Amino acid sequence: MQPQAKLNARRQLDKRLGQLPSLARFARPPKGWIKSIREALGMTMAQLAERLGVSQPRIFILEQNEALGSITMESLERAANALDCDLAYVLIPREKTLEATIRIQSIKAAHQMVKSTQHTMSLENQALDQKDIENQVLQVASKLREKSNTKIWNFP
C-alpha cells in the first residue's frame, strides 16, 4: 500500500474510532458479559442452554471461559444471539488515534536510530549536543512517517 493510501486509511479508521464512546464504560464485568446479561435478564443456565442447543454444564464452561478470556469469537457470537444481543468487536488504539500511535512509534524508532549513529559519532569525537540530537530525532521521525516506513515497528 502506498504511503498516501495508508494515511487515508488511518484517517478513515480514526474518524470511525473517534465516534466510539469511552472504552472504560465497556470494560468486561468480572464474571463476564454472558453471565452478567443472562442474570440481568432473569434467564437460567438451563434456559440459555436450551436456546443454544447445548447442555447446561456447557453454559457453565462457556461463562467460565469468557471470564478467563479464553472464549472463542464464534462462541461469544452464538451466546450473544441466544441472549438477543449484538456482538461488537473493535480494537481501539491506546493513543486515541492510529495517527498518534504512528507518531509515537516513529519517535521511538528515530531515537534508536539516532542513538546508534550518535554512538559512532562520539567515538570519532563528533558528538552532538542534546538539542541537536532532539532535532535530529524529530527530523528522522518525520521522514519515517512521511514514507510510511515499516521500519518503525522493528523497535519496541
N, C-alpha and C positions, 0 to 999 in steps of 0.2 A: 504494500500500500504506500502511495506517495505521501510525503510529509504534509501537504495541504489536505489530502483526503483524511489523514489521521487526525489533523487538527479539527477538521469539520466534524468527524465522527465523535471526537471528545466533546466538542461544543454541544452537539445534539444530545449526547448522553447526559452531560452536565445540566442541560436545560431540563430534561426529563427528571433527573435525580433531584434537582432543586425544588421540584414540586412536591416531593415526599415530606411527610411530617417527620418530626424528630424520631430517630431510631429508639431512643430511650423509652419512649411511650410504648414500644412494641417488644420490649425485652421478654424473652420466653419465661413464663411463670416457672417457679421451681419444680412443680410437678408436671410441667409440660402443658401445651395448648390443648391436646386431645382430652386429657383428663379434666383440666380446668373447664373447658367448654361443655364436656359431657355432664359434669356435675352441675354446672350452672343451668343447663337445660333440664336437669332432673332426670337424665337418662341413665339407666343401669348399664353395667358392663354386658349383661345378657342381651339387653336391647340393642346396644351398639354392635355386639357380635352378630346378632340376627341381621341387622342392616348391612353388615359387611360380608355376611355369609361365612363366618369363621366361628370357631369355638370360643367360649367365654375365657378360658385360660390364655388364648391368643391375644385377647384385648389387654390383659394384664401385661403380657410381654411387649405388646405394641406401645402401651403407655410408658412402660419402664424404658424401652429403647429410646423413645423420644426424650424423656427426662435425662437420659445419659448422653444424648446427642448422637446416637448410632442408628437412628431410624433412616430408612431409605426414602427418597423423594416419592417413589411410587406408593409406598405405604402411607406416607403422610397425605398425599393427594387423595387416596381412597378413603382415608379416615375423614378428611375434610368434607368430601362429598357425602359420606354417611351422616355427618353432623350438619348437613345443609349449609356448609361454609365454602368459601372460595379460598384457595391457597395462593398466597402472594410470595413470590421468590425474587429476591433482589439483593445485589451486592452494593453496598453503599460505601463510597470512599471515606476513609477516616479523616482525610484532609478537606472535607466538604465538597471538593470538585476533583475531577480527574486532572484538570489543568494544574491545580495546586499540587497534586501528587507528582506530576511530571516535573514541575518547577523544583520541588524539594529534592527529588531523586537526582535531577541533573546537577544540583548544587553539591550533593553528596559525592557524585561521580567526579565532578570537577575538582573538589577538594582532594580526592585521592590522586587524580591525575597530576594536579599542580604539586602536591606533596612529593610525588615521585620525582618530578622534574626539579623541584626545589632542592631535594637531597643531592642530586647530581651537581647542581649549580653551586651548592655550598661547599662541596668537595673541591671545586675549582675556584674557590674564593669569589664567587659571583652571586652570592646570596642576595635576595631581595628583602626589603623591609616589609613589615606586616601589612601596611596599607597597600603596597604594590601587589602583595600576594592575594589580598582580598579582591582587588580589582581584577587580577588575572583569573581568579576563580569565577567571578561574575561573568567575565567575557567568555570563558570556556563553557560555562553552564548555558549561556545564551546561545552559543553556536551549537551545542548539543541539542537544545530544544528546537532551534530553527530547522535543523536537519532531521528531526525526529529520530535521533541516533539511538539505536537499541543498546549501545554500549552502556548506557546509564544503568541498566539492570544488572550489570556484572559486579556492581559494588553494593555490598549490604548496607 
